[in-house]
Amino acid sequence: MQNNSYIVSNDLLLSMKDFLIDLRRDLHANPELGFEEFRTSEKISSILKSLNINHKTEIAKTGIIADIEGEDKNFTIAFRADMDALPMEDKKECSYSSKNKGKCHSCGHDVHTTVLTGIAKYFSKIKPPCNIRLIYQPAEETTGGALPMINENALENVNVIYGLHVRPEIKVGQVSTTYGAMYASSNMFKIHIQGKSAHGAKSYNGIDPIVIASHIITQLHSFTSAFTDGTIRLHIGTINGGSAGNIVADNVKMEGIIRMLCNDNTRASRLSTIENIVTNTAKSFNAEGKFINIPSYPALINHKDAVDIIRQSAEDAFGKENSLEENPNMTTEDFSYYLQRIKGSFFSLGVSNEKINAPIHNGLFDIDEEAINFGVKIQVLNVYNTYKNKEKFTN
């Protein structure tokens, strides 16, 4: 039987608060890098066992997939949290500072993992209207744990998925998301230009790859600025060539990155144009140019129906004025792989206050811990609001 008047139990959330803060502090003090989250995984598994929640460990090496059976066994809502830390020093001086030198939860994945565990704890006490899938994912920061988790059936029988990221740019008690592309795709690249060396006094006997490189750089930036809609950013970070100031270089090598807020078809088309610019510009100088593409995460593109749910949940929890529109971000997020396969959405959870506001990927990063319960509340509301609109997610 469906119940369309589900109400979040604030008393239950309040009873969980200290437990979740302690868990987050424990995870923060014991950060682990991608595919090394052994302690984290063991800690979460022990909690899930205590809650009598069925789960599988060692998914994609250190990941966990947990399932909570709901009233409607034919509809499943998934939630994902990434568990890994960053290879940097924790500069905070507090009781939960990192104990592991050179490792720090400065991107808030400890919070994501704690919120996901809060969902588990909540629905271990109150039967959900449908099945709940909890995906504890390793290695978002490095090579990407999303695809290995998907390949080990993390999305099997799932109708819709939600994920969140802490965001110190907005205050605790606020939530932001966006329709369509929210995070960019990423393609590292290398460019090799093979010219012909010569003495500088007789440069006409050579083919100068440094000159050619300058033309390629100009052409690439002209393309991205004048012939696209602004949803692409290209950056060349290194350029190396030549051995002496009076000798025409033999070759030049460059490395850079391209970020795009678009679907995969547009991404492929633009990459093809960029490759043509490199090869044809070099060819026009009788040189050889090679573009070596090193693809990474696709763009994270939210689905409208799921964004509608998040905005409604945020309004229900915090008021319409605290359900914010977020500008697309040129950084990457491997939650994008889940959204390529099923409907869902990603959103940002406010974690800052007047005193706690350091940016992510900073050794001083911390959160207002009120945000943890707020994150759980939003996700619980996402369950209820999604199930009330389940017909939008069953096609």
Salt bridges, closest charged atoms under 4 A:
ASP26 OD2 - ARG39 NH1 2.92
ASP26 OD2 - LYS43 NZ 3.85
GLU36 OE1 - LYS103 NZ 3.86
ASP67 OD1 - ARG133 NE 2.38
GLU69 OE2 - LYS73 NZ 3.78
ASP72 OD2 - LYS390 NZ 2.71
ASP82 OD2 - ARG80 NH1 3.62
ASP82 OD2 - HIS109 NE2 3.24
ASP82 OD1 - HIS112 ND1 2.65
ASP84 OD1 - HIS109 ND1 3.04
GLU89 OE2 - LYS101 NZ 3.62
ASP90 OD2 - HIS28 NE2 3.49
ASP90 OD1 - LYS92 NZ 2.84
ASP110 OD2 - ARG24 NE 2.95
ASP110 OD2 - HIS28 ND1 2.76
GLU140 OE1 - HIS109 NE2 3.78
GLU141 OE2 - HIS109 NE2 3.40
GLU141 OE2 - HIS361 NE2 3.58
GLU169 OE1 - ARG167 NE 3.69
ASP229 OD1 - ARG270 NH2 2.99
ASP264 OD1 - ARG267 NH1 3.69
ASP305 OD2 - LYS343 NZ 3.35
ASP308 OD2 - LYS304 NZ 2.91
GLU325 OE1 - ARG311 NH1 3.20
GLU326 OE1 - ARG167 NH1 3.69
GLU333 OE2 - ARG80 NH2 2.65
ASP334 OD1 - ARG80 NH2 2.61
ASP366 OD1 - ARG24 NH2 3.09
GLU369 OE2 - ARG24 NH1 3.41
GLU369 OE1 - ARG25 NH2 2.77
GLU370 OE2 - LYS17 NZ 2.47
